[in-house]
């Protein structure tokens, strides 16, 4: 492991350079936004954005620094049901790469169903499909109190006969306190470029993001707090839907700040059962209607471990379109592994 320290410096430098790149981004020009949807239970239950909730085979998709030994040898499958017949499947697996680190492989597949096609004159042209995917390969290592990692992602979007593909990188560094249950993290996401656009000459921009976060579990307490700040590279406060106040007019300073904040909590009554709660102010504000926001922005879920299996469920509330339901299952197969 004598070569890991230079790698740590490179990862920190990568996050810094990524932050410089991210500062050029404009939220309302983003493409491939599907990659920012939380498609697995732990992330969704904690508010949809998190850098510090490890010990899960899919959390490296949110931050590659979360690739840890506690999640290796556990294949995971999660299914997300959105209103309107949108189906999303997420699969992932982590394994040890000798003494050098941990490798994670994940696939997120979005199926938007079938649509009726029409030509410019309104004549039906038959139905067509719309699909998007993200294939991720992650690599994580540890050095003392630091864990760091990087993700390589191939993004694809297939809408009728139009196709677009992009390559993106994530960088993450986490500090893990040696004595207390405290984790601090920084994550630069979706740094990359479009390989093939929908139309020749079209400029497409990835949903780049710079995030910082932390978690804390008081000693002997059966709960853990998470706090994450997202979109720190941009002055804009919108993301999911067009916002008439993207220039800041009509939005208070406090509202602008809290739109970047995601809060999560894990309740740990036993080692076999976990409850998760989250709040995402950006979701609440962007899906708010004249009749109010309802439960928009809130999320929750649980994980139940029995023998070699973990069963989990989460629900995120969006108000206008209802909410999303996510079901997950993972299992331990260490004794069957030959690598």
C-alpha positions in Angstrom: 0.0 0.0 0.0 3.0 2.3 -0.2 1.7 3.9 -3.4 -1.7 4.9 -2.0 -0.6 8.3 -0.6 0.2 9.8 -4.0 -3.2 8.5 -5.2 -4.9 10.4 -2.3 -3.2 13.6 -3.4 -4.4 13.0 -7.0 -8.0 12.4 -5.8 -8.0 15.6 -3.8 -6.5 17.4 -6.8 -9.2 15.8 -9.0 -12.0 17.2 -6.8 -10.4 20.7 -6.9 -10.0 20.7 -10.7 -13.5 19.3 -11.1 -14.8 22.2 -8.9 -13.2 24.6 -11.3 -14.8 22.9 -14.2 -18.2 22.7 -12.4 -18.2 26.5 -12.0 -18.9 26.8 -15.7 -22.1 24.8 -15.6 -25.6 26.2 -16.0 -28.4 24.1 -14.6 -31.0 24.9 -17.2 -28.8 23.6 -20.1 -28.3 20.2 -18.5 -28.8 16.9 -20.4 -28.8 13.3 -19.0 -30.6 14.6 -15.9 -31.9 11.1 -15.3 -28.6 10.2 -13.6 -29.5 12.4 -10.6 -32.7 10.5 -9.7 -32.2 8.3 -6.6 -32.9 4.8 -7.9 -32.1 2.7 -4.8 -33.6 2.6 -1.4 -30.8 3.9 0.9 -30.2 7.0 -1.1 -33.9 7.7 -1.6 -34.8 7.1 2.0 -32.2 9.7 3.1 -33.5 12.5 0.8 -32.0 11.6 -2.5 -28.5 13.2 -2.0 -25.9 11.7 0.4 -22.1 11.3 0.6 -21.6 9.6 3.9 -24.0 6.6 4.2 -21.8 3.6 3.5 -22.0 -0.1 4.1 -24.3 -0.5 1.0 -23.5 -2.1 -2.3 -25.1 0.7 -4.4 -24.1 3.9 -2.5 -20.9 4.2 -4.5 -23.2 5.4 -7.3 -23.7 8.5 -5.1 -20.1 8.8 -4.0 -17.3 6.5 -5.1 -15.5 7.1 -1.7 -18.3 4.9 -0.2 -16.8 1.8 -1.7 -15.9 -0.1 1.5 -15.3 -3.7 2.6 -18.7 -3.8 4.4 -20.5 -4.0 1.0 -18.4 -6.5 -0.9 -19.8 -9.8 -2.1 -23.4 -8.5 -1.9 -25.2 -8.3 -5.3 -28.1 -5.9 -5.1 -31.2 -5.4 -7.3 -33.5 -2.4 -6.8 -36.7 -1.6 -8.6 -38.2 2.0 -8.8 -41.8 2.7 -9.9 -42.5 6.3 -11.0 -46.0 7.6 -11.6 -47.0 7.4 -15.3 -45.7 3.9 -16.0 -42.0 4.7 -15.7 -39.9 1.8 -14.5 -36.3 1.9 -13.3 -34.0 -1.1 -12.5 -30.7 -0.7 -10.7 -28.2 -3.6 -10.2 -24.8 -3.5 -8.6 -22.0 -5.6 -7.1 -18.7 -4.8 -5.3 -15.7 -7.0 -4.9 -12.2 -6.7 -3.4 -9.3 -6.1 -5.8 -6.6 -7.8 -3.8 -5.0 -5.3 -1.4 -5.3 -2.5 -3.8 -8.9 -1.5 -3.3 -12.5 -2.2 -4.1 -14.2 -2.3 -7.4 -17.9 -1.6 -7.9 -20.1 -2.2 -11.0 -23.5 -0.8 -11.3 -26.2 -0.3 -14.0 -29.2 2.0 -13.8 -31.8 1.4 -16.6 -34.8 3.7 -17.2 -37.8 2.6 -19.3 -40.3 5.3 -20.0 -42.7 3.0 -21.8 -44.3 3.5 -25.3 -45.4 6.8 -26.8 -47.6 7.5 -29.8 -45.7 9.1 -32.7 -47.0 11.7 -35.2 -45.5 13.5 -38.1 -45.6 17.3 -38.4 -49.1 17.1 -40.0 -50.5 15.0 -37.2 -50.6 11.7 -39.0 -49.8 8.8 -36.7 -46.4 7.2 -37.4 -46.7 4.3 -34.9 -45.5 4.0 -31.3 -42.0 4.3 -30.1 -39.9 3.6 -27.0 -37.8 5.9 -24.7 -35.0 4.5 -22.6 -31.9 5.8 -20.8 -29.1 4.0 -18.9 -26.0 4.6 -16.9 -23.2 2.0 -16.7 -20.8 2.8 -13.8 -17.5 1.3 -12.8 -16.1 2.5 -9.6 -12.8 2.1 -7.7 -12.2 3.0 -4.1 -9.2 2.8 -1.7 -8.3 3.8 1.8 -5.4 5.6 3.4 -5.4 6.1 7.1 -8.5 8.2 8.0 -9.3 8.9 4.3 -11.3 6.9 1.8 -11.3 8.1 -1.8 -12.6 6.8 -5.1 -13.6 7.5 -8.7 -16.4 6.4 -11.0 -16.3 6.0 -14.7 -19.8 6.3 -16.3 -21.2 5.6 -19.7 -24.5 7.4 -20.2 -27.0 6.7 -22.9 -30.3 8.1 -24.0 -32.4 6.5 -26.7 -35.6 8.5 -27.5 -37.4 7.1 -30.6 -34.7 7.2 -33.4 -32.6 9.8 -31.6 -29.7 8.7 -29.5 -27.1 10.4 -27.4 -24.2 9.1 -25.4 -21.8 10.7 -22.9 -18.8 9.8 -20.7 -18.6 11.1 -17.1 -16.4 10.9 -14.1 -17.1 11.2 -10.4 -14.5 11.9 -7.7 -15.0 11.5 -4.0 -12.9 11.9 -0.8 -14.3 11.0 2.7 -12.7 11.6 6.1 -13.6 9.0 8.6 -12.9 9.9 12.2 -10.7 7.3 13.9 -12.5 7.3 17.3 -16.0 8.7 16.7 -18.7 7.9 14.2 -18.1 11.1 12.2 -17.7 11.1 8.4 -17.0 14.2 6.2 -17.1 14.1 2.4 -16.6 16.0 -0.8 -17.9 14.8 -4.2 -17.6 16.2 -7.7 -20.0 14.5 -10.1 -20.6 14.0 -13.8 -17.4 15.7 -15.1 -17.3 14.7 -18.7 -18.4 15.3 -22.3 -20.9 14.1 -24.9 -19.6 11.5 -27.3 -22.7 11.5 -29.6 -25.4 14.1 -29.4 -29.0 13.8 -30.5 -28.3 16.1 -33.4 -25.0 16.8 -35.2 -23.4 19.9 -33.8 -25.7 20.1 -30.8 -24.0 21.2 -27.5 -25.1 19.1 -24.6 -24.0 19.7 -21.0 -23.9 17.1 -18.2 -25.6 17.7 -14.9 -22.3 18.5 -13.1 -22.4 19.0 -9.4 -20.1 19.8 -6.5 -21.2 18.5 -3.1 -20.0 18.4 0.5 -21.6 16.5 3.4 -21.2 14.9 6.8 -22.7 12.5 9.2 -22.6 12.0 12.9 -23.8 9.3 15.3 -23.6 10.2 19.0 -22.0 7.4 21.1 -24.6 4.9 22.3 -27.4 6.7 20.5 -29.6 4.6 18.1 -29.6 7.2 15.3 -27.3 8.9 12.8 -27.7 12.3 11.3 -26.7 13.2 7.7 -26.4 16.7 6.1 -25.4 17.3 2.5 -25.0 20.5 0.4 -25.4 20.2 -3.3 -25.0 22.3 -6.4 -22.3 24.5 -4.8 -20.7 25.4 -8.1 -23.7 27.3 -9.4 -25.6 30.4 -8.5 -28.8 28.9 -9.9 -31.2 27.2 -7.5 -33.3 25.2 -9.9 -32.8 21.7 -11.2 -35.8 19.4 -11.7 -38.3 21.6 -13.4 -38.0 25.1 -15.0 -38.1 27.8 -12.3 -39.2 31.3 -13.1 -36.9 32.6 -10.3 -33.6 31.1 -11.6 -32.1 34.6 -11.6 -32.8 34.9 -7.9 -35.7 37.3 -8.2 -38.5 36.5 -5.8 -36.5 33.8 -3.9 -35.2 34.8 -0.4 -31.6 34.2 0.5 -32.7 31.6 3.1 -34.7 29.7 0.4 -31.8 29.8 -2.0 -29.6 28.2 0.7 -32.0 25.5 1.8 -32.6 24.5 -1.8 -29.1 23.2 -1.7 -29.5 21.3 1.6 -30.6 17.7 2.0 -31.1 16.3 5.5 -31.2 12.6 6.4 -31.5 10.4 9.5 -31.0 6.7 10.2 -32.8 5.2 13.1 -31.0 2.0 14.3 -33.1 0.1 16.8 -31.2 -3.1 16.1 -28.5 -4.5 13.8 -31.2 -6.2 11.8 -33.6 -3.3 11.2 -33.0 0.3 10.1 -35.4 3.2 9.5 -34.5 6.1 7.2 -35.9 9.6 6.9 -35.0 12.4 4.6 -36.0 15.9 3.5 -35.0 17.6 0.2 -36.1 21.3 0.1 -35.4 21.6 -3.6 -37.9 18.9 -4.5 -40.5 20.4 -2.2 -40.2 23.9 -3.8 -39.9 22.8 -7.4 -43.0 20.5 -7.2 -45.1 22.9 -5.1 -48.4 24.0 -6.5 -50.9 26.7 -5.7 -52.6 24.2 -3.4 -49.5 23.7 -1.4 -46.6 21.2 -1.2 -48.2 18.5 0.8 -45.6 15.9 1.7 -43.3 17.0 -1.2 -39.6 16.8 -0.4 -40.0 14.2 2.4 -38.9 10.6 2.1 -38.6 7.5 4.2 -38.0 3.9 4.2 -36.6 0.8 6.0 -34.1 -2.0 5.6 -34.7 -5.5 7.2 -31.9 -8.0 7.4 -32.6 -11.7 7.8 -30.0 -14.4 7.4 -28.1 -13.7 4.2 -30.7 -11.3 2.7 -31.5 -7.6 3.1 -34.9 -6.4 2.0 -35.5 -2.7 1.8 -38.2 -0.1 0.7 -38.3 3.6 0.3 -40.8 6.2 -0.8 -40.1 9.8 -2.0 -42.9 12.3 -2.2 -43.0 14.8 -5.1 -46.5 16.2 -4.5 -47.7 17.0 -8.0 -47.0 13.6 -9.6 -47.4 11.7 -6.4 -44.4 9.7 -5.2 -42.0 7.1 -6.2 -41.7 3.6 -4.6 -38.4 1.7 -4.5 -38.0 -1.9 -3.5 -34.6 -3.5 -3.0 -33.0 -6.8 -2.2 -29.4 -7.8 -1.7 -27.7 -11.0 -0.5 -24.4 -12.2 0.7 -22.5 -14.7 -1.4 -19.0 -14.5 0.0 -18.8 -18.2 0.6 -19.5 -18.9 -3.1 -17.0 -16.5 -4.5 -13.8 -17.8 -6.2 -12.1 -14.5 -6.9 
